[in-house]
Amino acid sequence: MSLPQATSSISSAPPAADESCDVLVIGGGPAGSTISALLAQQGRKVVLLEKEHHPRFHIGESLLPANVELFDRLGVRDQVEKIGMPKFGIEFVSPEHEHRSYVDFAEGWDKSLDSAWQVRRSELDELLFRNAAARGAQALEGCKVRDVAFDADGATVQAQMDDGARRSWRARFVVDATGRDTLLANKFRCKEKNPDHNSTALFGHFTNAERLEGKKEGNISICWFAHGWFWFIPLADGTTSVGAVCWPYYLKTRDKPLKDFFYDTIALCPVLVDRLKHATLVDDAVHATGNFSYSSTHATGDRYLMLGDAFTFIDPMFSSGVYLAMHSAFDGAGLVATALDRPAELAPVRENFEAMMRKGPREYSWFIYRVTNPTIRDMFMHPGNPFRVKEGLMSLLAGDIYRGTPIWRALGMFKFLYYFISITHLRRTWAGWKRHRFNIRDMGALKGETILKSE
C-alpha cells in the first residue's frame, strides 16, 4: 500500500508560533478527547482545541456494548453509567410485517457484550472532554482552528478564540478529530462522497413518549417507512430522541416549516404515531442535517492522522459512530507514539492503522446499503440462527469487530444466505435494486445541504 505524504502543504520556513506542544488535537468530541487523554497519560504535552463550548448539542446518542471496554480503559465507566439509559438490544419494526422483531446483544458470540447505554451526547462529550483535561491535556473551548501549515518538522496551527484573539501553536504532530467538518480532508482535497448512500436526518426530542416495557425500555427502535427509516432512542432523563433518515427526493418535497414537515413524516409511521400521541416536542425544536456518506483517500501522514468522522462517515443506522471514533483514538494513540518516538518504524504502523480505519465502516456499510432491500429486511424481521448467523450478526451490531472473536465465517454465511434468497426471488430483488437506485440519486436542490437548516 502506497501511503501519502503531507508534501502538498509543506512550507520551507515555519511561521512563528506563540506556544509549542507535542501533539495538537483539533476537535473535542469522543475521538479527540479520548486520544488527548491517552497521549497526556503517556506524559506528552497535548493541546486539545474545541471550537464550541461544552455542553454542546450533538446527535448520535446510542452506544454499542463494545464501547464499555473503552470507557473502562479511560476510567470513566462509572460516570457514563450515571448519565446513561441501559440498552440491551434492538427492536425492528417494518410496515410490511405484522410482528415486531426483538434481538438482544447477549445473543451474540461473546455473551459478555450484553449491554450498552443511550446517552445525551452533550453530557457524554463534556464528560470525555473534562476527563482529557484531568489526565493532563490543555483543553481549550471556544477556539476555532483557521489553518494548519505542515513543514518538515511538524506543523504550525493558527486558531481564533471566541473573543477574536489569535493564538498559534507549534506542534510535532496534529490529530484531526473535527468530525464532519473534515478539516484536513478538505485541506488536502482527499474527501470523496459515497455515491451509494445519500440521505438526510430530521430529528427532535420528546417528553412523555410511550416506551417499551421492562428490560426493553432502553432499547433503540429502528422503524422502516416508505422514504427511509426512523430511530427511537429513550434517554435517562425521560426524554426520547426521535429521528427520520430520509432519501433526498423526499426532502425535496418539503414546502412547509421543518417542524410541520417532521410531523407529517412521523405520520407515515403508525407505530411512532401511537408512541408519540401524548408526547411533547422539547423546546418546540426540530433539527436537520445532511447525512451524505463520505470517505477520505487516506487517514494518516508522517505528522498527522484523521480520526472518526474526520476520516469517514457512514449512515448511523447501527449506532457505530461513537465506537468507531473512540476505537480509532485508541489505535491512533499508538501511531502517534511511534511517529514521535520511533519514526523509522512508522510505515507499517500507518499501513495497519489505514486498514483498521476502513474495516469498521466497510463491514457496517455492507448491511447499511442493503437494509432497505426486502430480502435483508425479512432476515432482520425473522432472525434465525442457522450456521450461527444470528450470533455473528449480533456481534457485529454490538461492535465486536476488532477483538478477534471468530464471527467472520458466520457473517459470510449470512451474506451467502442473503444472495441465495435474493436469487430465488429475482423479481422482488430487481424491484428492490431499482428502488434503491431511485432513492439515492443526487438531487441538485439538496447539494451543499442548502435546505437543511435547523428551525
MIVO-598326 format. One record per residue (C-alpha): residue number from 1; residue in one letter; x, y, z. Coordinates in pm, 1 decimal. Layout:
<recs>
REC    n  res      east     north        up
REC  NUM    A         X         Y         Z
...
</recs>
This chain:
<recs>
REC    n  res      east     north        up
REC    1    M       0.0       0.0       0.0
REC    2    S     143.1     336.6    -100.1
REC    3    L      83.4     591.8     174.3
REC    4    P      61.8     965.5     100.6
REC    5    Q     289.1    1228.2     245.1
REC    6    A     198.8    1577.7     357.2
REC    7    T     412.9    1734.5      86.1
REC    8    S     116.7    1918.2     -65.0
REC    9    S     116.8    2156.2     231.4
REC   10    I     481.5    2166.4     338.0
REC   11    S     639.3    2510.8     367.0
REC   12    S    1012.3    2578.9     378.8
REC   13    A    1010.3    2811.0     679.6
REC   14    P     753.4    2759.2     956.0
REC   15    P     585.1    3075.5    1082.7
REC   16    A     645.0    3181.9    1439.8
REC   17    A     408.9    3032.6    1699.6
REC   18    D     304.4    3151.1    2044.0
REC   19    E     334.6    2809.7    2211.4
REC   20    S     462.2    2460.1    2140.3
REC   21    C     336.9    2110.1    2214.0
REC   22    D     399.7    1750.6    2122.6
REC   23    V      51.0    1686.2    1987.0
REC   24    L    -224.3    1927.0    1892.9
REC   25    V    -571.4    1769.9    1872.2
REC   26    I    -842.8    1957.1    1683.7
REC   27    G   -1195.2    1869.0    1795.5
REC   28    G   -1326.1    1792.1    2143.9
REC   29    G   -1571.4    1512.0    2064.3
REC   30    P   -1529.4    1144.8    2163.6
REC   31    A   -1235.5    1082.0    1929.9
REC   32    G   -1039.3    1396.4    2013.0
REC   33    S   -1098.8    1380.0    2386.7
REC   34    T   -1009.3    1009.6    2400.3
REC   35    I    -678.1    1039.0    2219.0
REC   36    S    -590.3    1352.4    2417.3
REC   37    A    -640.2    1168.8    2746.2
REC   38    L    -434.4     871.3    2629.9
REC   39    L    -145.0    1081.4    2498.3
REC   40    A    -140.8    1304.3    2805.4
REC   41    Q    -118.3     991.6    3021.4
REC   42    Q     194.8     899.8    2822.9
REC   43    G     349.5    1218.9    2958.9
REC   44    R     322.7    1415.5    2636.4
REC   45    K     233.4    1781.9    2610.4
REC   46    V    -109.8    1774.8    2446.9
REC   47    V    -326.8    2068.2    2342.5
REC   48    L    -694.8    1991.9    2273.6
REC   49    L    -896.8    2258.3    2089.4
REC   50    E   -1277.7    2263.6    2066.1
REC   51    K   -1448.7    2535.4    1860.0
REC   52    E   -1764.6    2535.6    2074.5
REC   53    H   -1828.4    2526.5    2448.4
REC   54    H   -1937.0    2216.2    2637.7
REC   55    P   -2207.3    2111.2    2685.8
REC   56    R   -2299.1    2148.5    2318.2
REC   57    F   -2573.0    1973.3    2125.5
REC   58    H   -2482.9    1671.6    1916.3
REC   59    I   -2677.7    1384.2    1770.5
REC   60    G   -2568.9    1019.1    1789.0
REC   61    E   -2691.9     912.9    2130.0
REC   62    S   -2684.0     534.9    2105.6
REC   63    L   -2372.3     343.6    2213.1
REC   64    L   -2257.1     -13.6    2147.0
REC   65    P   -2158.1    -280.4    2401.5
REC   66    A   -1801.7    -266.5    2267.3
REC   67    N   -1786.1      92.8    2398.4
REC   68    V   -1793.7     -36.4    2756.6
REC   69    E   -1437.9    -171.4    2748.0
REC   70    L   -1312.1     160.4    2611.3
REC   71    F   -1482.0     354.0    2890.4
REC   72    D   -1322.4     111.6    3137.5
REC   73    R    -978.2     176.2    2990.9
REC   74    L   -1035.0     551.7    3013.2
REC   75    G   -1151.4     519.7    3373.3
REC   76    V   -1490.6     681.5    3307.4
REC   77    R   -1729.6     387.0    3301.6
REC   78    D   -1897.1     478.1    3630.7
REC   79    Q   -1954.7     834.1    3509.0
REC   80    V   -2107.5     715.1    3181.9
REC   81    E   -2330.8     470.6    3365.6
REC   82    K   -2470.1     755.0    3578.7
REC   83    I   -2586.6     951.9    3273.0
REC   84    G   -2688.2     655.0    3058.9
REC   85    M   -3006.3     461.3    2990.7
REC   86    P   -2931.2      85.5    2985.6
REC   87    K   -2966.0     -62.1    2637.9
REC   88    F   -2982.7    -439.7    2594.7
REC   89    G   -3092.7    -478.7    2234.9
REC   90    I   -3278.3    -354.4    1930.0
REC   91    E   -3637.8    -350.0    1812.8
REC   92    F   -3703.1    -367.4    1437.3
REC   93    V   -4039.2    -250.5    1302.4
REC   94    S   -4136.0    -298.6     938.0
REC   95    P   -4454.4    -176.9     765.8
REC   96    E   -4450.4    -499.4     563.5
REC   97    H   -4467.2    -726.0     869.1
REC   98    E   -4737.9    -758.4    1130.3
REC   99    H   -4497.7    -856.6    1407.6
REC  100    R   -4203.4    -673.6    1561.6
REC  101    S   -3856.2    -824.7    1586.8
REC  102    Y   -3656.9    -803.8    1911.3
REC  103    V   -3290.9    -901.7    1932.0
REC  104    D   -3056.1    -884.4    2231.1
REC  105    F   -2682.5    -822.6    2231.6
REC  106    A   -2649.3   -1122.0    2465.9
REC  107    E   -2739.8   -1338.3    2164.8
REC  108    G   -2403.7   -1252.1    2009.8
REC  109    W   -2092.0   -1467.5    2007.2
REC  110    D   -1940.0   -1312.8    2319.9
REC  111    K   -2215.2   -1319.0    2582.5
REC  112    S   -2032.3   -1063.8    2797.6
REC  113    L   -2106.9    -791.3    2540.6
REC  114    D   -2466.8    -781.0    2652.0
REC  115    S   -2546.8    -413.7    2707.1
REC  116    A   -2460.3     -51.7    2643.9
REC  117    W   -2625.0     285.1    2712.5
REC  118    Q   -2823.4     556.0    2544.4
REC  119    V   -2674.9     893.7    2637.9
REC  120    R   -2723.3    1261.1    2574.4
REC  121    R   -2422.2    1342.3    2362.9
REC  122    S   -2387.7    1684.3    2523.3
REC  123    E   -2329.5    1507.3    2855.3
REC  124    L   -2106.2    1229.8    2720.4
REC  125    D   -1889.7    1463.5    2514.5
REC  126    E   -1838.6    1702.2    2805.3
REC  127    L   -1755.0    1410.7    3035.0
REC  128    L   -1484.6    1287.4    2795.5
REC  129    F   -1351.6    1639.7    2736.0
REC  130    R   -1317.4    1706.7    3110.3
REC  131    N   -1150.3    1368.1    3151.8
REC  132    A    -886.3    1464.8    2894.6
REC  133    A    -814.5    1781.1    3092.2
REC  134    A    -799.4    1584.9    3418.0
REC  135    R    -545.5    1347.5    3258.8
REC  136    G    -316.1    1637.5    3174.2
REC  137    A    -420.9    1773.5    2834.4
REC  138    Q    -450.3    2150.4    2792.2
REC  139    A    -814.6    2162.9    2685.1
REC  140    L    -944.7    2488.0    2536.2
REC  141    E   -1302.8    2567.0    2434.8
REC  142    G   -1426.4    2839.4    2202.7
REC  143    C   -1110.7    2804.0    1993.0
REC  144    K   -1158.0    2754.1    1619.6
REC  145    V    -865.1    2641.4    1407.3
REC  146    R    -820.5    2857.4    1099.7
REC  147    D    -517.4    2698.1     935.3
REC  148    V    -267.7    2414.2     966.5
REC  149    A      64.6    2454.3     786.0
REC  150    F     290.9    2149.6     774.2
REC  151    D     666.7    2150.9     723.6
REC  152    A     948.2    1900.9     755.6
REC  153    D     948.0    1902.6    1136.3
REC  154    G     580.3    1935.7    1229.5
REC  155    A     305.5    2191.3    1188.6
REC  156    T     200.9    2541.6    1284.1
REC  157    V    -163.1    2569.5    1383.9
REC  158    Q    -340.4    2905.3    1370.9
REC  159    A    -660.8    2949.1    1573.7
REC  160    Q    -902.4    3216.8    1685.4
REC  161    M   -1075.3    3244.1    2021.6
REC  162    D   -1437.7    3348.4    2069.8
REC  163    D   -1328.3    3697.8    2167.2
REC  164    G   -1134.7    3739.3    1845.0
REC  165    A    -791.4    3681.5    1998.0
REC  166    R    -548.1    3493.7    1775.4
REC  167    R    -340.0    3205.0    1905.0
REC  168    S     -92.3    2973.2    1740.9
REC  169    W      92.5    2656.6    1831.5
REC  170    R     393.5    2476.5    1701.6
REC  171    A     316.4    2102.5    1714.5
REC  172    R     522.8    1796.4    1635.3
REC  173    F     205.7    1608.3    1539.2
REC  174    V    -154.3    1707.1    1455.5
REC  175    V    -467.8    1497.7    1511.6
REC  176    D    -779.5    1588.8    1314.9
REC  177    A   -1086.0    1494.1    1519.5
REC  178    T   -1310.0    1763.3    1370.4
REC  179    G   -1587.3    1519.9    1279.8
REC  180    R   -1784.4    1613.2     973.1
REC  181    D   -1600.3    1944.1     945.7
REC  182    T   -1321.9    1722.0     799.0
REC  183    L   -1059.0    1993.7     834.1
REC  184    L    -757.2    1808.9     693.4
REC  185    A    -951.7    1607.2     436.3
REC  186    N   -1079.8    1936.1     295.8
REC  187    K    -732.3    2090.1     310.6
REC  188    F    -576.7    1800.2     121.5
REC  189    R    -881.4    1763.4    -107.5
REC  190    C    -890.4    1391.8     -35.3
REC  191    K   -1256.7    1363.2      71.4
REC  192    E   -1476.8    1156.8    -159.7
REC  193    K   -1854.1    1146.6    -141.6
REC  194    N   -2004.6     799.3    -137.3
REC  195    P   -2247.7     776.0    -430.6
REC  196    D   -2415.8     464.1    -289.7
REC  197    H   -2566.8     629.1      15.1
REC  198    N   -2722.6     971.6      15.9
REC  199    S   -2972.6    1068.3     284.3
REC  200    T   -3071.2    1334.0     536.1
REC  201    A   -3179.0    1323.4     900.3
REC  202    L   -3465.1    1514.3    1067.4
REC  203    F   -3482.8    1482.2    1444.7
REC  204    G   -3616.0    1616.5    1771.8
REC  205    H   -3656.0    1523.4    2138.5
REC  206    F   -3987.5    1441.4    2303.9
REC  207    T   -4115.3    1408.5    2658.6
REC  208    N   -4386.4    1155.2    2754.4
REC  209    A   -4321.6     924.3    2460.4
REC  210    E   -4450.9     571.1    2513.1
REC  211    R   -4159.9     329.2    2555.0
REC  212    L   -4118.5     -45.1    2552.2
REC  213    E   -4177.7    -216.1    2883.8
REC  214    G   -3941.4    -373.3    3134.4
REC  215    K   -3587.1    -454.9    3032.2
REC  216    K   -3660.8    -341.3    2675.6
REC  217    E   -3738.4      16.3    2783.6
REC  218    G   -3395.1     145.6    2687.8
REC  219    N   -3365.9     -43.1    2359.2
REC  220    I   -3329.4     150.1    2039.2
REC  221    S   -3615.7     102.7    1791.3
REC  222    I   -3549.6     109.4    1417.9
REC  223    C   -3867.6     161.7    1218.5
REC  224    W   -3872.1     145.1     840.3
REC  225    F   -4113.3     361.2     644.0
REC  226    A   -4170.5     441.1     278.7
REC  227    H   -3897.7     704.9     248.0
REC  228    G   -3629.1     575.9     484.3
REC  229    W   -3615.8     474.6     849.7
REC  230    F   -3673.3     619.1    1198.3
REC  231    W   -3475.6     590.4    1518.6
REC  232    F   -3643.7     594.6    1860.2
REC  233    I   -3388.1     632.1    2141.8
REC  234    P   -3502.3     655.5    2507.5
REC  235    L   -3278.0     868.3    2731.4
REC  236    A   -3226.8     850.8    3106.8
REC  237    D   -3380.5    1190.7    3181.7
REC  238    G   -3719.3    1082.5    3045.1
REC  239    T   -3684.0    1237.6    2701.5
REC  240    T   -3675.2    1034.3    2382.2
REC  241    S   -3476.6    1114.2    2069.6
REC  242    V   -3675.3    1054.6    1751.2
REC  243    G   -3525.7    1098.1    1407.5
REC  244    A   -3605.4    1016.0    1045.7
REC  245    V   -3329.8     932.5     797.8
REC  246    C   -3484.0    1011.9     458.6
REC  247    W   -3386.9     987.6      94.7
REC  248    P   -3308.2    1311.3     -93.1
REC  249    Y   -3610.4    1300.1    -323.9
REC  250    Y   -3839.6    1302.5     -20.5
REC  251    L   -3670.9    1604.5     136.9
REC  252    K   -3709.3    1793.1    -189.5
REC  253    T   -4088.1    1777.6    -145.2
REC  254    R   -4074.5    1996.4     166.3
REC  255    D   -4295.6    2302.3     115.2
REC  256    K   -4366.4    2392.8     477.1
REC  257    P   -4178.0    2471.5     800.0
REC  258    L   -3940.8    2199.4     913.0
REC  259    K   -4141.2    2112.1    1224.5
REC  260    D   -4461.5    2061.0    1026.7
REC  261    F   -4274.8    1852.5     771.9
REC  262    F   -4126.8    1640.9    1052.1
REC  263    Y   -4471.3    1572.6    1199.3
REC  264    D   -4600.5    1482.3     852.4
REC  265    T   -4310.6    1237.9     821.9
REC  266    I   -4387.5    1080.6    1160.8
REC  267    A   -4747.1    1036.3    1042.8
REC  268    L   -4613.1     791.2     782.4
REC  269    C   -4506.3     552.5    1060.8
REC  270    P   -4811.7     429.8    1258.9
REC  271    V   -4602.3     280.1    1539.4
REC  272    L   -4444.3     617.5    1613.1
REC  273    V   -4775.4     797.5    1582.2
REC  274    D   -4907.3     576.8    1860.9
REC  275    R   -4597.7     616.0    2079.3
REC  276    L   -4595.2     994.3    2043.6
REC  277    K   -4969.6    1059.1    2077.4
REC  278    H   -4924.0    1208.1    2427.8
REC  279    A   -4570.5    1337.4    2371.9
REC  280    T   -4446.3    1696.5    2361.3
REC  281    L   -4162.0    1822.6    2144.1
REC  282    V   -3886.3    1963.6    2365.8
REC  283    D   -3830.5    2337.8    2309.3
REC  284    D   -4052.9    2308.6    2003.3
REC  285    A   -3728.6    2236.5    1814.5
REC  286    V   -3667.0    2017.7    1510.2
REC  287    H   -3322.5    1985.9    1355.0
REC  288    A   -3199.5    1865.6    1018.8
REC  289    T   -2860.9    1764.2     890.3
REC  290    G   -2720.9    1620.2     570.6
REC  291    N   -2623.7    1255.0     604.7
REC  292    F   -2405.5    1239.7     296.5
REC  293    S   -2170.0     947.2     344.3
REC  294    Y   -1807.5    1005.1     250.5
REC  295    S   -1458.9     870.1     296.0
REC  296    S   -1110.2    1012.7     258.3
REC  297    T    -840.7     860.5      42.1
REC  298    H    -611.1     827.5     343.0
REC  299    A    -620.7     873.7     720.2
REC  300    T    -254.8     934.1     803.9
REC  301    G      59.6    1123.9     713.7
REC  302    D     403.0    1143.0     873.2
REC  303    R     285.9    1422.3    1104.2
REC  304    Y     -92.7    1386.1    1117.2
REC  305    L    -386.4    1149.5    1136.8
REC  306    M    -762.9    1174.5    1099.0
REC  307    L    -998.1    1005.4    1345.5
REC  308    G   -1363.1     901.9    1331.6
REC  309    D   -1588.6    1116.0    1114.1
REC  310    A   -1293.0    1337.4    1019.7
REC  311    F   -1188.9    1041.2     802.5
REC  312    T   -1516.7     876.6     705.3
REC  313    F   -1887.6     897.5     780.0
REC  314    I   -2148.0     625.0     728.7
REC  315    D   -2522.1     608.9     787.4
REC  316    P   -2588.1     594.4    1164.7
REC  317    M   -2840.4     310.1    1146.0
REC  318    F   -2635.5      73.9    1361.8
REC  319    S   -2511.9     338.5    1610.6
REC  320    S   -2148.8     271.3    1525.8
REC  321    G   -2023.1     631.5    1518.2
REC  322    V   -1904.4     685.3    1876.7
REC  323    Y   -1749.9     340.1    1899.3
REC  324    L   -1558.0     369.5    1570.9
REC  325    A   -1437.7     716.8    1671.5
REC  326    M   -1315.3     606.5    2014.3
REC  327    H   -1157.8     286.0    1885.1
REC  328    S    -969.3     483.8    1621.2
REC  329    A    -843.7     710.7    1901.4
REC  330    F    -701.8     417.5    2098.8
REC  331    D    -519.3     283.7    1793.7
REC  332    G    -425.9     637.1    1692.6
REC  333    A    -252.1     698.3    2025.2
REC  334    G     -17.3     410.9    1945.2
REC  335    L      52.1     552.9    1599.5
REC  336    V     134.8     897.0    1741.3
REC  337    A     372.2     742.1    1993.6
REC  338    T     552.2     560.9    1711.3
REC  339    A     570.5     875.7    1497.3
REC  340    L     721.5    1079.3    1781.3
REC  341    D     949.6     820.5    1941.2
REC  342    R    1038.5     570.7    1666.7
REC  343    P     973.6     737.1    1329.4
REC  344    A    1176.1     472.7    1144.3
REC  345    E     907.0     219.4    1240.7
REC  346    L     612.3     436.1    1132.5
REC  347    A     543.1     298.9     783.0
REC  348    P     399.5     -43.8     882.8
REC  349    V     209.7     114.3    1172.7
REC  350    R      45.9     355.3     929.8
REC  351    E     -47.9      69.8     698.0
REC  352    N    -213.3    -120.1     981.2
REC  353    F    -395.0     190.7    1100.2
REC  354    E    -523.8     266.5     750.0
REC  355    A    -657.4     -89.1     721.6
REC  356    M    -823.5     -64.0    1062.4
REC  357    M    -991.6     266.5     973.5
REC  358    R   -1152.1     106.2     668.7
REC  359    K   -1252.0    -221.5     829.4
REC  360    G   -1533.0     -99.3    1055.4
REC  361    P   -1708.4     126.0     803.2
REC  362    R   -1674.2    -143.3     536.6
REC  363    E   -1832.4    -415.2     749.3
REC  364    Y   -2123.0    -196.4     862.6
REC  365    S   -2175.5     -47.1     518.2
REC  366    W   -2244.9    -383.7     357.0
REC  367    F   -2557.9    -408.9     572.5
REC  368    I   -2644.5     -38.6     557.1
REC  369    Y   -2651.2     -30.6     177.2
REC  370    R   -2887.6    -328.7     170.0
REC  371    V   -3100.5    -267.8     477.2
REC  372    T   -3395.1    -132.3     277.3
REC  373    N   -3383.0    -433.5      45.1
REC  374    P   -3682.6    -664.9     105.0
REC  375    T   -3457.3    -971.1     141.8
REC  376    I   -3243.0    -836.7     421.5
REC  377    R   -3544.3    -676.2     585.5
REC  378    D   -3702.1   -1020.9     602.5
REC  379    M   -3383.2   -1158.3     753.7
REC  380    F   -3385.7    -889.5    1023.7
REC  381    M   -3753.5    -946.1    1092.5
REC  382    H   -3707.2   -1326.7    1111.3
REC  383    P   -3359.9   -1358.3    1269.3
REC  384    G   -3289.5   -1731.2    1266.9
REC  385    N   -2954.4   -1878.0    1365.6
REC  386    P   -2852.1   -2140.4    1105.7
REC  387    F   -2473.0   -2164.6    1084.6
REC  388    R   -2467.9   -1924.0    1385.0
REC  389    V   -2553.2   -1632.2    1156.3
REC  390    K   -2760.3   -1454.9    1421.4
REC  391    E   -2474.2   -1475.9    1668.3
REC  392    G   -2242.1   -1327.3    1408.6
REC  393    L   -2488.2   -1050.6    1324.6
REC  394    M   -2546.5    -958.2    1689.0
REC  395    S   -2171.5    -949.4    1748.2
REC  396    L   -2137.4    -704.1    1460.3
REC  397    L   -2422.0    -491.7    1597.7
REC  398    A   -2252.1    -497.6    1939.5
REC  399    G   -1931.6    -362.2    1784.5
REC  400    D   -1731.3    -682.8    1831.2
REC  401    I   -1526.2    -648.3    1514.2
REC  402    Y   -1170.6    -579.1    1636.1
REC  403    R   -1132.3    -822.8    1927.4
REC  404    G   -1052.8   -1140.4    1734.6
REC  405    T   -1390.8   -1300.9    1804.3
REC  406    P   -1443.6   -1568.4    1531.8
REC  407    I   -1757.9   -1417.3    1378.4
REC  408    W   -1648.0   -1380.6    1018.4
REC  409    R   -1746.5   -1724.8     890.5
REC  410    A   -2094.3   -1674.3    1037.9
REC  411    L   -2121.6   -1330.2     875.9
REC  412    G   -2003.4   -1482.9     550.0
REC  413    M   -2283.9   -1737.4     574.7
REC  414    F   -2530.8   -1454.9     643.9
REC  415    K   -2421.4   -1287.8     319.8
REC  416    F   -2440.1   -1618.8     132.1
REC  417    L   -2797.8   -1670.0     254.2
REC  418    Y   -2882.1   -1314.7     153.6
REC  419    Y   -2757.5   -1369.5    -201.6
REC  420    F   -2922.6   -1712.2    -224.7
REC  421    I   -3260.9   -1578.4    -112.3
REC  422    S   -3224.7   -1278.9    -342.5
REC  423    I   -3161.3   -1503.3    -642.3
REC  424    T   -3459.9   -1721.3    -559.8
REC  425    H   -3679.9   -1408.0    -550.6
REC  426    L   -3541.8   -1233.4    -856.7
REC  427    R   -3844.8   -1018.1    -931.4
REC  428    R   -3854.9    -880.1    -576.7
REC  429    T   -3476.8    -833.9    -574.0
REC  430    W   -3479.0    -646.4    -905.2
REC  431    A   -3758.8    -419.5    -785.4
REC  432    G   -3568.8    -350.2    -462.1
REC  433    W   -3248.8    -268.1    -650.4
REC  434    K   -3429.6     -25.9    -881.4
REC  435    R   -3596.4     140.8    -585.5
REC  436    H   -3259.4     182.3    -412.6
REC  437    R   -3103.5     342.7    -721.1
REC  438    F   -3400.5     579.7    -735.1
REC  439    N   -3369.9     662.2    -366.7
REC  440    I   -3000.2     751.5    -367.9
REC  441    R   -2996.5     965.0    -681.0
REC  442    D   -2846.6    1306.4    -622.2
REC  443    M   -3091.8    1594.7    -615.9
REC  444    G   -2942.8    1924.3    -724.8
REC  445    A   -3152.9    2122.8    -479.6
REC  446    L   -3001.9    1928.4    -190.2
REC  447    K   -2636.9    1972.8    -280.4
REC  448    G   -2449.3    2158.8     -13.0
REC  449    E   -2728.5    2091.9     237.6
REC  450    T   -2887.1    2421.7     134.5
REC  451    I   -3235.6    2348.7     268.0
REC  452    L   -3131.3    2162.4     579.2
REC  453    K   -3104.9    2439.2     833.9
REC  454    S   -3248.4    2391.9    1179.7
REC  455    E   -3565.1    2580.8    1253.8
</recs>
